[in-house]
């Protein structure tokens, strides 16, 4: 999987319609929707803002008034083929007065994102997951040090009868991490997926 280093934009023209393909690096749906709102404000004369979001924990797509399956689906297919993650793809369309038909729209939206992706600077990214780790209070400090040393991130800590730490860790590392943490804590670790 790959992630964008920065915004990428490219414009194509097909039968007098302008298609502006843009790829944004995002980390949440809220960030993506804010970017989409800013884009709508920047292009008040555009007729369609078709988008696809592929983001950790939240994804979506919208044809924004184009015939169903002719805009967002081909855009999504390009993103999946390029293995892009944490990305918002938007194609802003300015109507040129000539109907393209379903096949023409499908090709145009897919091409707009494909052309933009050719200019993208990408870096590999590993998918993350969350686990809840429950330990007695006496072992919290040991577990926290281990989490930090292994490059995981504590996203939440809850205290009740025991300590419940919610961590984010690379999917490729989660099994070994949990086994090693349990060994370190002498079998006193409870893991909730």
N, C-alpha and C positions, 0 to 999 in steps of 0.2 A: 504494500500500500504506500501511496505517496501523498504528500501534502504540498500545497503551494507556498512558495516563499513570499509572494506578494501578489497584488491585483494584476490581472492580465486582461487586456481588451483588444478586440479585433472587429472590423466592420466589413461586411460583404454586401453587395447589391445584386439582387436577382429580380429581373423584370420591373425595375424602378422602385421596388421595395428595399428599404435599408434594414439590415439585420445586424445589430451591434451585440456581439457575444462577449460576455464578461464573466470572469472567474474570480471569486473572492475567497481568501482564506478566512474561515470562521470557526468558532469553537462552540457555538450554541445557536438555538433557534431564535432566541431574542436578538442576538447580534445580527443574524441573517435578515430578520424582518426589519430591523432598523436600517440596514443597508439597502434593502429593497425600497423602503419608504423614501430614503434619500435619493435613490435612483429615479423613482417616480417624480419627485419634485424637480430633479435636474432635467428631465425630458417630458415637459408637459404636452408636447405635440405628438408623442408616440401613442399608438393604438393598442399595443400589447406588451406586457411585461411577463413573459413566460419564464418560470424558474424551477430549479431543482435544488434541493438541499440534501446533502449526504453528510451527516454530522454524528459524532459520538453520542449515542443515546436518542437522537431525534432526526428524522428525515421527512421529506415531503416533496411534492411536485404539484405544479399548477399550469394548466394550458391557457389560463387567463383569456377565455373567450374564443380561442382558436378551436377548430373541431377536435373532439376528444381523441387523444393519442397521436396528434400530428405535431406537437411541439415539445412538451415536457418528456415524453417517452423517448424520442430519439436523442434528446439532450442527455437524459439519464444513461442511455446505452453507451454514449461516448465516455461519460465519466467512469462507468463501470469498466469499460474496455481499457481505459488509461489507468485504472486502479487508483482514482483520486478519492481522498477522504478528507473530512472537515472542509468541505467546499460548498459554496453557493454559486450556482451557474445561473446567469440571467441572460436572456436574449430580449433586447428592446427592439420592437418592430415599428418602423414608420411605413405606413401604407403607401404603395406606389400607384394604385389605381388598377392594377391587373391581377386578376385572381390566379393563384398558383395551383389550385387543386390540392387534394389530400397528399398525393405523392410529392408534389413540389414543395409543400410546407414541411413535410417530414424531412426531405433532403436539406432544405434551407436551414431549419433549426439545428439539425445535427451538424451540418457543415459549419455554422456559425460558432458552435462550441468547439468543434474539432480544430478549426483554424486558430481560435484563441489559445487552445491547449498547446499548440505547437510552439508558442512563444513563452510558455510557462517555465519557470525555474522550480524544479521539484526536489524534495528531499524525502528519503524514506521515513516512514512513521510506523511504529508498532502499535497495534490495538491495545487498549487498556481495559481493565475490568475492575470491579469493586468486590471486596470481601469484608465481612465483619468478623473481627477477631475478639473473642471474649476470654478474659484472663482474670485471675484474682488480683486484688489491689497490689499485693506484694510483688507481682511479676510485671506490672505496668511499665516501670522504668526500663527493665531489660528488653521488653518487647518494643518499646519506642526506639531505643538505641538500635535494635536490630532492623527495624523498619527503615530508619534513616540510612543506616549503613548499606542496605540493599537497594537503595534508590526508589523505594516506594513512597507514597505520599499519604499522610493521615488527613482525611477530609472531615472527619467528625469524631468526637469523643463523648460518650455517654457514661454516666456513673450511676449505678443502682446497687444491686447486690454484688456486682462485679464490674469490671471496666469493659466497655464495648467500644473498640476502635474500628471505624470504617476506613479502609485503606484503598487507594488506587494503585494498581501495579500492572506491569506488562503481562499480557495473556501468556506469552511464551515462558514467563518466569513464575507464574502463580503456583503451580503444583510443587515445584522444588522449594519455593519460598515457604509454603505452608508446612511441608514436611520438616524442613530445617528449623523453622520457628517452634514447631511442636517438640522436636528433639531438644532444642535449647531450653524450653520451659518444662522439661521432664514429663511430657504428656499432659500438661495442664492447660493446653490451648484448645478452645472450642471454636470451630470455623463455621460461619453461616454464609452460604453462597447467595 
